[in-house]
Amino acid sequence: MADYGAAWRILRLPSLTDQIFIKAQRIRILQTNKEQKVAESQESEFIGIVNYSVMALIQIEKDIADQPDLDTDQALHLYDEQIRIIFDLMIKKNHDYGEAWREMRVSSLTDLILQKLLRVKQIEENFGKTLVSEGIDANYHDMVNYAVFALIHLQAEAA
């Protein structure tokens, strides 16, 4: 917000989905290529996935704006509100899944994010209509949690 303000408020959901896709695809390439020409880490890309996903959730809630319409305090309040929702979901799912993510590889978490992105893109192509699956917001929630789990793994590896 300090550098760009709320310029992201003009982005439509498919644009945010594509930004997340770029981040996830770059992580996958970093995980498979031996050579890296730009000194950005997987960690920074996973953080980007978290931030863009939260932006998308805010856009779902508030709708897209024609001009930036949030100050820093408003944006942080909306961001924190979405993070609380995602965190509550994570606690519930961790209970039900027995924290299975702790045994997963970072590469698997990356693949799951990419899979969620492909699902979101398909839902977007269907103009948001689904027959039996969860909506777009549930997929963004899961992407945030997978990215956070990957960040926890990467931090543990670095320690």
PyMOL commands that set and color helices and strands:
alter all, ss='L'
color gray80, all
select helices_A, chain A and resi 7-10+13-32+42-62+72-97+100-103+106-125+136-158
alter helices_A, ss='H'
color red, helices_A
deselect
rebuild
show_as cartoon
